[in-house]
Amino acid sequence: MTSLLTAALLAADLAASADRPGFQQRDVRFFYLLFRNWLEVDVRQPGADIDLTQIRRACEGLGSRVRALPRRRTAGRLPRTRYQLTLAGVLALVDELVAPSPTRSFEESLFVVLFAASYRAHVIRRVEHAPVARKQVARALDPRVVIAGLRRELKRQGDDLERRIAEGDQLRDAAARARAAGADDREVAAIMEKLSTYQLHYVRPLGDLLLSLPPEIRRHEMAEGITARRELVFRPLLALTRAQQQQLAAIEVAL
């Protein structure tokens, strides 16, 4: 379940009132579209939507942690089903929302911070009859705790990019020295494989990959290709990661 759908389920549950208990699937869809609009997804992915079948499956996936409220027939027809999260359902969705996810975009991560800062008190009131759950929610939806988790994820990403840049420079220099000493492609590939922490070695060793390429592409990947990846991908990604870290620091000051 995406963070936006998880938050939409929580928001729909919170929006229910004593006069109109529970939420309908269309309420979840509305909050999903609203949150999506906040993140400019309408601009970046025009036409994307969520249908009620997906929401029904999300509710079914919660199992006993969401319950369908009794329906009373009015004017000869049965009203749409309304749902209510159980205590376990609220806690499960909160945990899922704040859990770090490698597939979550930075925009979605900012949304999680926003949700925590905006709705923490409301979720706490939703579970106030259960002291242990109240403490759990208060901790999980503390926006500073959420930011700390995001900061750790960004640090791991930044550290990995810095290693890639440094190692690429070492590999390029080692390959150039070997080439100057008269090494052929096979020998250069062996040197690069020995030095590299190439992350897909378990799928296909670096030496095998290089030697499988046509000679002109192989030589490019042993020299200019390393520089191109550094300047066109790794350095820009590292700059973006550092900018995101600075944005988190600014957000934390504003909380």
C-alpha positions in Angstrom: 0.0 0.0 0.0 1.4 3.4 -0.9 1.9 6.1 1.7 -0.9 8.2 0.2 -3.4 5.4 0.3 -2.4 4.5 3.9 -2.8 8.2 4.9 -6.1 8.4 3.0 -7.5 5.4 5.0 -6.5 7.1 8.3 -7.9 10.5 7.2 -11.2 9.0 6.1 -11.5 7.3 9.5 -10.6 10.5 11.4 -13.1 12.5 9.4 -16.0 10.3 10.5 -18.3 11.9 13.1 -20.7 10.7 15.7 -23.6 11.7 13.5 -22.1 9.9 10.5 -19.9 7.1 11.9 -17.5 5.2 9.7 -16.3 6.0 6.2 -17.1 4.9 2.7 -14.7 3.8 0.0 -15.4 7.1 -1.9 -14.2 9.0 1.1 -10.9 7.2 1.0 -10.6 8.0 -2.8 -11.3 11.7 -2.1 -8.5 12.0 0.5 -6.1 10.0 -1.8 -6.8 12.4 -4.7 -6.4 15.4 -2.3 -3.1 14.3 -1.0 -1.9 13.4 -4.5 -2.9 16.9 -5.6 -0.8 18.5 -2.8 2.3 16.7 -4.1 1.7 17.9 -7.7 1.2 14.4 -8.9 -1.6 15.8 -11.1 1.0 17.8 -13.0 3.6 15.0 -13.2 1.2 12.1 -13.8 -1.9 13.6 -15.4 -4.7 11.1 -15.7 -3.5 8.8 -13.0 -6.3 7.8 -10.5 -7.3 5.2 -8.1 -10.5 3.2 -8.4 -12.8 1.9 -5.7 -11.7 -1.7 -6.5 -8.2 -0.9 -5.3 -9.6 0.7 -2.2 -11.8 -2.3 -1.5 -8.8 -4.6 -1.8 -6.9 -2.3 0.6 -9.7 -2.6 3.1 -9.9 -6.4 2.6 -6.1 -6.5 3.2 -6.6 -5.1 6.6 -8.7 -8.1 7.5 -10.2 -7.9 11.0 -8.4 -4.5 11.6 -11.3 -2.8 9.7 -14.9 -3.6 10.3 -18.0 -3.0 8.1 -20.7 -1.2 10.1 -24.3 -2.5 10.1 -26.5 -1.1 7.3 -30.1 -0.1 7.7 -32.3 -0.1 4.7 -33.9 3.3 4.0 -36.5 4.2 1.4 -36.4 0.7 0.1 -32.6 0.5 -0.6 -29.6 -0.5 1.3 -27.0 2.3 1.8 -23.4 1.9 0.8 -21.2 0.1 3.3 -19.4 2.2 5.8 -16.2 1.1 7.5 -14.4 1.8 10.7 -10.8 1.0 11.7 -10.3 -0.9 14.8 -7.6 0.1 17.3 -5.3 -2.5 15.7 -6.1 -1.1 12.3 -5.2 2.4 13.3 -1.9 1.2 14.8 -1.1 -0.9 11.8 -1.7 2.0 9.3 0.4 4.4 11.5 3.3 2.0 11.6 3.0 1.4 7.8 2.9 5.1 7.1 6.0 6.0 9.1 8.1 2.9 8.2 11.1 3.8 5.9 10.6 2.6 2.4 13.3 2.5 -0.3 10.6 3.0 -3.0 9.1 6.1 -1.4 9.9 9.3 -3.3 11.2 12.4 -1.4 7.9 14.2 -2.1 6.0 11.3 -0.4 8.5 11.4 2.5 7.7 15.1 2.9 4.0 14.2 2.9 4.5 11.7 5.7 6.2 14.5 7.8 3.2 16.8 6.9 0.7 14.1 8.0 2.5 13.5 11.2 2.7 17.2 12.1 -0.9 17.9 11.1 -2.8 14.9 12.3 -0.8 13.5 15.2 -3.0 15.0 17.9 -6.2 13.7 16.1 -4.9 10.2 15.8 -3.8 10.3 19.5 -7.4 11.3 20.4 -8.7 8.4 18.2 -6.9 5.9 20.4 -7.0 7.8 23.7 -8.9 4.9 25.4 -5.8 2.7 25.1 -2.9 4.2 27.0 -0.3 1.9 25.4 -1.5 2.6 21.9 -1.6 6.4 22.7 2.1 6.3 23.6 2.9 4.3 20.5 1.1 6.7 18.2 2.6 9.7 19.9 6.1 8.3 19.3 5.5 7.1 15.7 3.8 10.3 14.5 6.3 12.7 16.1 7.4 14.6 13.0 11.0 14.9 14.4 11.2 11.2 14.7 10.0 10.8 11.1 12.5 13.4 9.9 15.3 11.5 11.8 14.4 8.3 9.9 14.5 10.2 6.6 17.8 11.8 7.5 19.3 8.3 8.1 18.0 7.1 4.7 19.5 10.1 2.9 22.8 9.7 4.7 23.0 6.1 3.5 22.2 7.2 -0.1 24.8 10.1 0.1 27.5 7.8 1.5 26.8 5.3 -1.3 27.1 8.0 -4.0 30.3 9.3 -2.5 31.8 5.8 -2.5 30.7 5.3 -6.1 32.4 8.6 -7.2 35.6 7.8 -5.3 35.8 4.3 -6.5 35.1 5.3 -10.1 38.0 7.7 -10.0 40.3 4.9 -8.7 39.1 2.4 -11.3 39.6 4.9 -14.1 43.1 5.8 -12.9 44.0 2.1 -12.4 42.7 1.2 -15.9 44.7 4.1 -17.4 47.9 3.0 -15.7 47.4 -0.6 -16.8 46.7 0.5 -20.3 49.9 2.6 -20.4 51.9 -0.4 -19.1 50.7 -2.4 -22.1 47.8 -4.4 -20.5 45.2 -5.7 -22.9 41.4 -5.5 -22.3 41.3 -8.8 -20.4 44.0 -7.8 -18.0 42.4 -4.4 -17.5 39.0 -6.0 -16.8 40.6 -8.3 -14.2 42.2 -5.4 -12.5 38.9 -3.5 -12.4 37.0 -6.5 -11.1 39.5 -6.9 -8.3 39.3 -3.2 -7.2 35.6 -2.7 -7.7 32.8 -3.1 -5.2 30.5 -3.4 -8.2 27.0 -4.0 -6.7 25.7 -6.5 -9.3 28.6 -8.9 -9.0 26.2 -11.6 -7.8 24.2 -11.3 -11.1 27.1 -10.9 -13.5 30.7 -10.3 -12.5 32.2 -7.1 -13.7 35.0 -8.8 -15.7 32.5 -11.0 -17.5 30.3 -8.0 -18.3 33.2 -5.9 -19.7 34.6 -8.7 -21.8 31.1 -9.5 -23.3 30.8 -6.0 -24.8 32.0 -5.0 -28.3 35.6 -3.7 -28.1 34.7 0.0 -28.7 32.0 0.0 -26.0 34.2 -2.0 -23.6 37.0 0.6 -23.9 34.5 3.4 -23.4 33.2 1.7 -20.2 36.8 1.3 -19.0 37.5 5.0 -19.3 35.1 7.8 -20.5 32.1 5.8 -19.3 33.3 6.0 -15.7 33.7 9.8 -16.0 30.3 10.2 -17.7 28.5 8.3 -14.9 30.2 10.4 -12.3 29.5 13.7 -13.9 26.0 13.0 -15.4 24.5 10.8 -12.7 26.4 10.4 -9.4 27.4 14.0 -8.8 24.0 15.4 -9.6 22.3 12.8 -7.4 24.7 13.5 -4.6 24.0 17.3 -4.9 20.2 16.5 -4.9 20.6 14.3 -1.8 22.5 17.0 0.0 19.9 19.6 -1.0 17.2 17.3 0.4 19.1 17.0 3.7 19.2 20.8 3.9 15.5 20.9 3.3 14.8 18.5 6.1 17.0 20.6 8.4 15.0 23.7 7.5 11.7 21.9 8.0 12.8 20.7 11.4 13.5 24.3 12.5 10.0 25.3 11.3 8.2 22.6 13.4 
